[in-house]
Amino acid sequence: MDKKKIMNWLIAIIVAIVYLTVSLIFDIWAFSWLIWVAYAIYRFIAK
């Protein structure tokens, strides 16, 4: 795998971990979708 693909996977895994951590600790499942929106915007811009 090339470096960019590995970096994309690492970022996706980190985002998933942050999402679960924030949602479980603060019990704010309703607002945690903002994390995924931010990630989607990042992916759109980084592409």
Protein Blocks (a to p, Z undefined) as FASTA:
>chain_A
ZZklmmmmmmmmmmmmmmmmmmmmnopmklmmmmmmmmmmmmmmmZZ
